């Protein structure tokens, strides 16, 4: 009998993450919001979100709002953790990736986003864009000293789409940055002149998708080269760069890109599923980056997302561009109708 997804074990794994994090993940304590997103969105994709009590969901919503820096203009947004000292003004600033994660986690929990400082967040997105079209992760002393690459460009596009306000994004410069990041092999790197990578390719394609520009700015030849590059990343599972072994997380990064490019049916689903199920821990729950390795929140979540993209029975349909369930996406559309 072929292996089955240990849904209940993985649901318990995510529930534990909302209470306590394994000691080997102590270095990631600074990014508690990311871990919360993996757990809450993971439960949603597993169709187990209702395993959480109403009280727990409300507590999670209140905790996320505690992370919001409001009325701070260019420094507005969501922080990664409540552990950031409030008595040090320079650290009181939002982070683009955490603002994206805060917003989508609230959507998953069916919050109406009424307490989100939408105007200030859009102002922060605007201030984060660099002259070359990229976006800085955070505005502190000087944005030129902070990380700026395709990851945060994607976060800026997600934030703008969620808040239904693109006034903080210079789309022309954003598109130019993406086009300038296309490598010789047809996929995208984190920036111009950098190696193509499964993660940055997803960020670039999803950003174009969210801007409704995917088929406008890429020619048919460019789209076909991109499709071929993604399909060539499969051996059993998917890898992110040539010569690298398969890794659970690329089941989402590459798999979601294939879906947005309308060619996900050309990969080998049986090989892909078999790879993913070999990485799961059938005792404590969770998925690892590869077989015989320790599970972690990121690979557990993205591995389950990869299975959703494969149409695994019992899982919620995934919205590839936002990396949330279709259920959460429909909740967002309802909010847009009344804004």
C-alpha positions as CSV (number, residue, x, y, z in Angstrom):
1,X,0.0,0.0,0.0
2,X,1.5,3.4,-1.0
3,X,2.3,5.8,1.9
4,X,-0.4,8.2,3.1
5,X,-0.2,11.7,4.3
6,X,-0.3,11.7,8.1
7,X,-2.7,14.6,8.3
8,X,-3.6,14.4,12.0
9,X,0.1,14.1,13.0
10,X,1.0,17.1,11.0
11,X,-2.0,19.1,12.4
12,X,-0.7,18.2,16.0
13,X,2.8,19.4,14.9
14,X,1.4,22.8,13.9
15,X,-0.7,23.1,17.0
16,X,2.4,22.5,19.2
17,X,4.2,25.2,17.3
18,X,1.6,27.7,18.5
19,X,2.5,26.8,22.1
20,X,6.2,25.9,22.1
21,X,9.0,25.8,19.6
22,X,11.7,23.0,19.7
23,X,15.0,24.1,21.2
24,X,16.8,23.4,18.0
25,X,14.7,26.3,16.5
26,X,15.7,28.8,19.2
27,X,17.7,30.8,16.6
28,X,14.4,31.5,14.8
29,X,12.7,33.0,17.9
30,X,13.2,36.5,16.4
31,X,10.7,35.5,13.6
32,X,7.8,34.3,15.7
33,X,5.3,35.7,13.2
34,X,6.7,33.5,10.4
35,X,6.4,30.4,12.6
36,X,2.8,31.4,13.5
37,X,2.0,31.8,9.8
38,X,3.4,28.4,9.0
39,X,1.3,26.8,11.7
40,X,-2.0,28.6,11.1
41,X,-1.8,28.5,7.3
42,X,-0.7,24.9,7.5
43,X,-3.7,23.9,9.6
44,X,-5.9,25.7,7.1
45,X,-4.4,23.8,4.1
46,X,-4.8,20.6,6.1
47,X,-8.5,21.5,6.6
48,X,-7.8,21.4,10.3
49,X,-8.1,25.0,11.2
50,X,-11.2,24.3,13.2
51,X,-9.2,22.1,15.5
52,X,-8.2,25.5,17.1
53,X,-10.8,26.8,19.5
54,X,-12.5,30.2,18.8
55,X,-10.6,31.6,21.9
56,X,-7.2,30.5,20.5
57,X,-8.0,32.1,17.1
58,X,-9.0,35.4,18.8
59,X,-5.9,35.3,20.9
60,X,-3.8,34.8,17.8
61,X,-5.5,37.8,16.1
62,X,-4.8,40.0,19.1
63,X,-1.2,38.9,19.3
64,X,-0.7,39.7,15.6
65,X,-2.1,43.2,16.1
66,X,0.3,43.7,18.9
67,X,3.0,43.5,16.3
68,X,1.7,46.3,14.3
69,X,3.6,49.7,14.3
70,X,0.9,52.2,13.4
71,X,1.0,55.9,12.4
72,X,4.8,55.8,11.8
73,X,4.7,56.6,8.1
74,X,7.6,55.0,6.3
75,X,8.3,52.9,9.4
76,X,4.8,51.4,9.6
77,X,3.9,47.8,9.3
78,X,4.2,44.6,11.3
79,X,7.2,43.4,13.3
80,X,8.4,39.8,13.6
81,X,8.1,39.4,17.3
82,X,6.8,41.0,20.5
83,X,10.3,40.5,21.9
84,X,11.5,43.7,20.1
85,X,12.2,46.3,22.8
86,X,9.6,49.1,22.8
87,X,11.8,51.5,24.6
88,X,14.3,51.7,21.7
89,X,12.7,53.8,19.0
90,X,15.0,52.8,16.2
91,X,13.7,49.2,16.4
92,X,10.1,50.2,16.2
93,X,9.5,49.7,12.5
94,X,7.7,47.4,10.2
95,X,9.3,44.7,8.0
96,X,7.9,44.1,4.5
97,X,8.0,40.3,4.9
98,X,6.4,40.4,8.3
99,X,3.8,42.8,7.1
100,X,2.9,40.4,4.3
101,X,2.8,37.5,6.8
102,X,0.8,39.5,9.4
103,X,-1.9,40.4,6.8
104,X,-2.3,36.9,5.3
105,X,-2.4,35.3,8.7
106,X,-5.2,37.7,9.7
107,X,-7.0,36.8,6.5
108,X,-6.7,33.1,7.3
109,X,-8.2,33.7,10.7
110,X,-11.1,35.6,9.0
111,X,-10.3,38.9,10.5
112,X,-11.8,41.9,8.7
113,X,-8.5,43.9,8.7
114,X,-10.4,46.9,10.2
115,X,-7.5,47.6,12.6
116,X,-4.9,47.6,9.9
117,X,-3.3,51.0,9.4
118,X,-3.7,50.7,5.6
119,X,-2.7,54.2,4.7
120,X,0.6,54.1,6.7
121,X,1.5,50.7,5.4
122,X,1.1,51.8,1.8
123,X,3.3,54.8,2.7
124,X,5.9,52.4,4.1
125,X,5.8,50.3,0.9
126,X,6.3,53.5,-1.2
127,X,9.3,54.5,1.0
128,X,10.8,51.0,0.7
129,X,11.1,51.1,-3.1
130,X,14.6,51.8,-4.4
131,X,15.6,53.6,-7.6
132,X,16.2,50.3,-9.4
133,X,12.7,49.1,-8.7
134,X,13.6,46.7,-5.8
135,X,12.3,47.0,-2.3
136,X,14.1,47.2,1.0
137,X,13.0,44.9,3.8
138,X,12.9,47.6,6.4
139,X,13.4,51.3,6.9
140,X,15.7,52.0,9.8
141,X,18.6,54.5,9.7
142,X,19.3,54.2,5.9
143,X,17.4,51.9,3.6
144,X,20.5,51.6,1.4
145,X,22.0,49.5,4.2
146,X,19.2,47.0,4.3
147,X,18.4,43.9,2.2
148,X,16.8,44.7,-1.1
149,X,15.9,41.9,-3.5
150,X,13.2,39.9,-5.2
151,X,11.8,38.6,-1.9
152,X,10.7,42.0,-0.7
153,X,9.5,43.1,-4.1
154,X,7.1,40.1,-3.9
155,X,6.0,41.1,-0.4
156,X,5.4,44.7,-1.6
157,X,3.2,43.3,-4.4
158,X,1.2,41.0,-2.0
159,X,0.7,43.8,0.5
160,X,-0.6,46.2,-2.3
161,X,-2.9,43.5,-3.7
162,X,-4.3,42.6,-0.2
163,X,-4.9,46.2,0.7
164,X,-6.3,46.9,-2.8
165,X,-4.0,49.9,-3.2
166,X,-1.1,50.0,-5.6
167,X,-0.3,53.6,-5.1
168,X,2.9,52.7,-3.1
169,X,4.4,50.7,-6.0
170,X,6.0,52.2,-9.1
171,X,5.0,49.3,-11.4
172,X,7.2,50.3,-14.3
173,X,10.3,50.3,-12.1
174,X,9.2,47.1,-10.4
175,X,8.7,45.3,-13.8
176,X,12.1,46.6,-15.0
177,X,13.8,45.1,-12.0
178,X,12.2,41.8,-12.7
179,X,13.1,41.8,-16.4
180,X,16.6,42.8,-15.5
181,X,16.9,39.8,-13.2
182,X,16.2,37.3,-15.9
183,X,19.3,35.1,-16.2
184,X,20.8,33.6,-19.3
185,X,18.8,30.4,-18.7
186,X,15.4,32.1,-18.7
187,X,14.6,32.1,-15.0
188,X,15.1,34.8,-12.4
189,X,17.7,35.5,-9.7
190,X,17.3,37.7,-6.6
191,X,18.5,40.6,-8.6
192,X,20.3,41.6,-11.9
193,X,23.3,39.5,-12.7
194,X,22.5,36.8,-10.0
195,X,22.0,33.1,-10.5
196,X,18.5,31.8,-11.3
197,X,16.8,30.3,-8.3
198,X,13.5,28.6,-7.6
199,X,12.5,30.9,-4.8
200,X,13.3,34.1,-6.6
201,X,11.7,32.9,-9.8
202,X,8.5,32.3,-7.8
203,X,8.7,35.7,-6.3
204,X,9.2,37.3,-9.7
205,X,6.4,35.3,-11.5
206,X,3.9,35.8,-8.6
207,X,4.6,39.5,-8.6
208,X,3.9,39.8,-12.3
209,X,0.8,37.6,-11.8
210,X,-0.5,39.9,-9.0
211,X,0.1,43.0,-11.1
212,X,-1.8,41.3,-14.0
213,X,1.3,41.7,-16.2
214,X,2.6,38.2,-16.5
215,X,1.5,37.7,-20.1
216,X,2.0,41.4,-21.0
217,X,5.7,41.9,-20.2
218,X,7.1,38.4,-21.0
219,X,7.1,37.2,-24.6
220,X,5.8,33.7,-25.5
221,X,9.5,32.7,-26.0
222,X,10.4,34.0,-22.5
223,X,7.4,32.2,-21.0
224,X,8.3,28.9,-22.7
225,X,11.9,29.1,-21.6
226,X,10.7,29.8,-18.0
227,X,8.3,26.9,-18.2
228,X,11.1,24.6,-19.4
229,X,13.5,25.8,-16.7
230,X,10.9,25.0,-13.9
231,X,10.1,21.6,-15.4
232,X,13.7,20.7,-15.5
233,X,14.0,21.3,-11.8
234,X,12.3,18.0,-11.1
235,X,14.2,14.7,-10.5
236,X,12.0,13.1,-7.9
237,X,11.0,16.2,-5.9
238,X,12.1,19.6,-7.0
239,X,15.4,21.5,-6.5
240,X,16.0,25.2,-6.7
241,X,19.2,25.4,-8.7
242,X,21.0,23.1,-11.2
243,X,23.2,20.4,-9.4
244,X,21.3,20.7,-6.1
245,X,19.4,17.8,-4.5
246,X,15.6,17.8,-4.3
247,X,14.3,19.8,-1.4
248,X,10.7,19.8,0.0
249,X,10.4,23.6,0.0
250,X,10.7,23.7,-3.8
251,X,7.6,21.6,-4.1
252,X,6.0,25.0,-3.5
253,X,8.4,27.5,-5.0
254,X,8.7,25.7,-8.3
255,X,5.3,23.9,-8.1
256,X,3.4,27.2,-7.6
257,X,5.3,28.8,-10.4
258,X,4.4,26.0,-12.7
259,X,0.7,26.4,-11.8
260,X,0.8,30.2,-12.5
261,X,2.5,29.3,-15.8
262,X,-0.3,26.8,-16.6
263,X,2.0,23.8,-17.0
264,X,1.9,22.1,-13.6
265,X,0.3,19.1,-15.3
266,X,3.6,18.4,-17.2
267,X,5.6,17.4,-14.1
268,X,5.5,13.8,-12.7
269,X,3.0,13.9,-9.8
270,X,3.7,10.3,-8.6
271,X,7.4,10.9,-8.2
272,X,6.8,14.2,-6.6
273,X,4.3,12.9,-4.1
274,X,6.5,9.9,-3.3
275,X,9.4,12.2,-2.5
276,X,7.3,14.4,-0.2
277,X,5.8,11.6,1.8
278,X,9.3,10.1,2.4
279,X,10.2,13.3,4.3
280,X,7.3,13.1,6.8
281,X,7.8,12.1,10.4
282,X,5.0,9.6,11.1
283,X,5.6,9.7,14.9
284,X,5.8,13.4,15.8
285,X,4.5,14.9,12.6
286,X,6.1,17.4,10.3
287,X,8.1,17.2,7.0
288,X,11.8,17.7,6.5
289,X,13.7,19.1,3.6
290,X,14.7,15.6,2.6
291,X,14.3,12.0,3.9
292,X,16.1,11.1,7.2
293,X,16.3,14.7,8.3
294,X,14.5,16.6,11.1
295,X,11.2,18.3,10.4
296,X,10.9,22.0,10.7
297,X,8.1,24.5,10.3
298,X,9.1,25.9,6.9
299,X,9.5,22.6,5.1
300,X,6.5,21.1,6.8
301,X,4.3,24.0,5.6
302,X,5.7,24.3,2.1
303,X,5.7,20.5,1.6
304,X,2.0,20.3,2.5
305,X,1.5,23.2,0.1
306,X,3.3,21.2,-2.6
307,X,0.9,18.3,-1.9
308,X,-2.1,20.7,-2.2
309,X,-0.8,21.8,-5.6
310,X,-0.7,18.1,-6.6
311,X,-4.4,17.8,-5.7
312,X,-3.8,15.6,-2.6
313,X,-7.1,14.3,-1.3
314,X,-8.4,16.1,1.8
315,X,-6.3,19.2,1.5
316,X,-7.6,22.7,0.8
317,X,-7.0,24.2,-2.6
318,X,-4.0,26.6,-2.5
319,X,-3.9,30.1,-4.1
320,X,-0.4,29.9,-5.6
321,X,0.3,33.6,-5.9
322,X,-0.5,34.6,-2.3
323,X,0.5,31.3,-0.8
324,X,-2.7,31.0,1.2
325,X,-5.8,28.7,0.9
326,X,-8.4,29.5,-1.7
327,X,-10.8,29.9,1.3
328,X,-8.7,32.7,2.7
329,X,-8.4,34.3,-0.7
330,X,-12.2,34.3,-1.1
331,X,-12.4,36.0,2.3
332,X,-10.1,38.7,0.9
333,X,-12.3,39.2,-2.1
334,X,-15.3,39.7,0.1
335,X,-13.4,42.4,2.0
336,X,-12.5,44.2,-1.2
337,X,-16.2,44.3,-2.1
338,X,-17.0,46.5,1.0
339,X,-13.9,48.7,1.1
